[in-house]
Amino acid sequence: MKVGIIGGTGDIGKGMALRLSQNHEVIIGSRKEEKASLSCDACCQCLRELNLPFNLTASTNQGVVDDSDIVVFSVPSETLQITIDSLTGLEGKLVVSLMNPMERGDFFKYAPPEEGSAALQLQRMLPDSRVIAAFNNIPAKQWNQIAEILDYSVCVCGDDEEGKKVVMELVNSISELQALNAGPLAVSATVEAITPLVINIAKFNKMRDVGVYFR
Ligand SMILES: NC(=O)c1ccc[n+]([C@@H]2O[C@H](COP(=O)([O-])OP(=O)(O)OC[C@H]3O[C@@H](n4cnc5c(N)ncnc54)[C@H](OP(=O)(O)O)[C@@H]3O)[C@@H](O)[C@H]2O)c1
């Protein structure tokens, strides 16, 4: 499966590239191809040093859309409109949203757009794409510690059952992640809101590696 990451140079994008590229063809995307190449080189070096297999390349965000089966949106949600305006050809694509709109003050607060969630906003902006919400609650740090097992539960929401199945298979192909069908895309608001909760729990209890496990 060819997976492209829009904003793949960010904290979460790099971590996902490190994990996903061991089992899938992955493209790191960026507004600037040179920035994507630098990120890609760093990830390849890291994987090579650990003697891990990988299939990883770099491109622009548009290159990601052109060449991927699954397009992951890994940009800050407030940059969604400008990012979408810069892209063409997303019609019919399977699009994954892991975005969690949040306000930061003394504590983290879920701050959804008027559509109800970042994933629902993305679906409104891309009516002809199949948007699936997944990977919302895994911290970037854990993605990046590739010598360690990732064993979180991953809620997957979407209105396209076939697309949801494909994304659940993608989730289950990574380390010990466990995909759970959380229902339609409307549930994404609840899933996105878990992330500020997790961060607040970690902060106020001085806990590390807080994550979501459903057992
Ligand atoms: N960090 C986490 O632990 C975590 C966990 C779960 C979900 N998430 C979600 O994942 C998404 C990405 O998080 P992140 O921490 O990786 O974010 P980030 O590092 O701040 O940004 C990711 C990438 O987005 C692009 N970007 C930044 N500003 C932009 C702008 N104004 N216009 C267009 N593109 C811009 C940049 O790529 P280029 O400069 O290369 O174009 C950047 O590398 C967020 O929506 C967040 O809610 C994050």
PDBQT file of the ligand as one rigid body, heavy atoms in Angstrom, charges set to zero:
ROOT
HETATM    1  N1  LIG A 301       2.334  15.883  17.834  1.00  0.00    +0.000 N 
HETATM    2  C1  LIG A 301       1.592  14.905  18.334  1.00  0.00    +0.000 C 
HETATM    3  O1  LIG A 301       1.961  14.249  19.316  1.00  0.00    +0.000 OA
HETATM    4  C2  LIG A 301       0.275  14.560  17.663  1.00  0.00    +0.000 A 
HETATM    5  C3  LIG A 301      -0.417  13.397  18.044  1.00  0.00    +0.000 A 
HETATM    6  C4  LIG A 301      -1.605  13.059  17.399  1.00  0.00    +0.000 A 
HETATM    7  C5  LIG A 301      -2.114  13.884  16.410  1.00  0.00    +0.000 A 
HETATM    8  N2  LIG A 301      -1.455  15.030  16.085  1.00  0.00    +0.000 N 
HETATM    9  C6  LIG A 301      -2.004  15.896  15.031  1.00  0.00    +0.000 C 
HETATM   10  O2  LIG A 301      -1.178  15.752  13.894  1.00  0.00    +0.000 OA
HETATM   11  C7  LIG A 301      -1.085  16.989  13.185  1.00  0.00    +0.000 C 
HETATM   12  C8  LIG A 301       0.383  17.324  12.998  1.00  0.00    +0.000 C 
HETATM   13  O3  LIG A 301       0.986  17.478  14.255  1.00  0.00    +0.000 OA
HETATM   14  P1  LIG A 301       2.542  17.862  14.397  1.00  0.00    +0.000 P 
HETATM   15  O4  LIG A 301       2.814  17.969  15.835  1.00  0.00    +0.000 OA
HETATM   16  O5  LIG A 301       3.354  16.943  13.566  1.00  0.00    +0.000 OA
HETATM   17  O6  LIG A 301       2.524  19.322  13.725  1.00  0.00    +0.000 OA
HETATM   18  P2  LIG A 301       3.714  20.253  13.252  1.00  0.00    +0.000 P 
HETATM   19  O7  LIG A 301       5.023  19.563  13.461  1.00  0.00    +0.000 OA
HETATM   20  O8  LIG A 301       3.511  21.589  13.889  1.00  0.00    +0.000 OA
HETATM   21  O9  LIG A 301       3.390  20.453  11.683  1.00  0.00    +0.000 OA
HETATM   22  C9  LIG A 301       3.390  19.378  10.770  1.00  0.00    +0.000 C 
HETATM   23  C10 LIG A 301       3.754  19.910   9.396  1.00  0.00    +0.000 C 
HETATM   24  O10 LIG A 301       2.714  20.745   8.908  1.00  0.00    +0.000 OA
HETATM   25  C11 LIG A 301       3.265  21.668   7.973  1.00  0.00    +0.000 C 
HETATM   26  N3  LIG A 301       2.835  23.023   8.304  1.00  0.00    +0.000 N 
HETATM   27  C12 LIG A 301       3.138  23.739   9.406  1.00  0.00    +0.000 A 
HETATM   28  N4  LIG A 301       2.596  24.983   9.329  1.00  0.00    +0.000 NA
HETATM   29  C13 LIG A 301       1.949  25.027   8.142  1.00  0.00    +0.000 A 
HETATM   30  C14 LIG A 301       1.203  26.054   7.488  1.00  0.00    +0.000 A 
HETATM   31  N5  LIG A 301       1.031  27.259   8.035  1.00  0.00    +0.000 N 
HETATM   32  N6  LIG A 301       0.662  25.762   6.287  1.00  0.00    +0.000 NA
HETATM   33  C15 LIG A 301       0.836  24.537   5.714  1.00  0.00    +0.000 A 
HETATM   34  N7  LIG A 301       1.553  23.525   6.285  1.00  0.00    +0.000 NA
HETATM   35  C16 LIG A 301       2.088  23.788   7.494  1.00  0.00    +0.000 A 
HETATM   36  C17 LIG A 301       4.779  21.598   8.095  1.00  0.00    +0.000 C 
HETATM   37  O11 LIG A 301       5.285  20.895   6.968  1.00  0.00    +0.000 OA
HETATM   38  P3  LIG A 301       6.146  21.619   5.799  1.00  0.00    +0.000 P 
HETATM   39  O12 LIG A 301       6.743  22.875   6.359  1.00  0.00    +0.000 OA
HETATM   40  O13 LIG A 301       7.171  20.603   5.483  1.00  0.00    +0.000 OA
HETATM   41  O14 LIG A 301       5.172  21.864   4.702  1.00  0.00    +0.000 OA
HETATM   42  C18 LIG A 301       4.984  20.803   9.365  1.00  0.00    +0.000 C 
HETATM   43  O15 LIG A 301       6.173  20.039   9.364  1.00  0.00    +0.000 OA
HETATM   44  C19 LIG A 301      -1.832  18.033  14.010  1.00  0.00    +0.000 C 
HETATM   45  O16 LIG A 301      -3.091  18.288  13.419  1.00  0.00    +0.000 OA
HETATM   46  C20 LIG A 301      -2.004  17.384  15.381  1.00  0.00    +0.000 C 
HETATM   47  O17 LIG A 301      -3.225  17.765  15.996  1.00  0.00    +0.000 OA
HETATM   48  C21 LIG A 301      -0.267  15.381  16.671  1.00  0.00    +0.000 A 
ENDROOT
TORSDOF 0
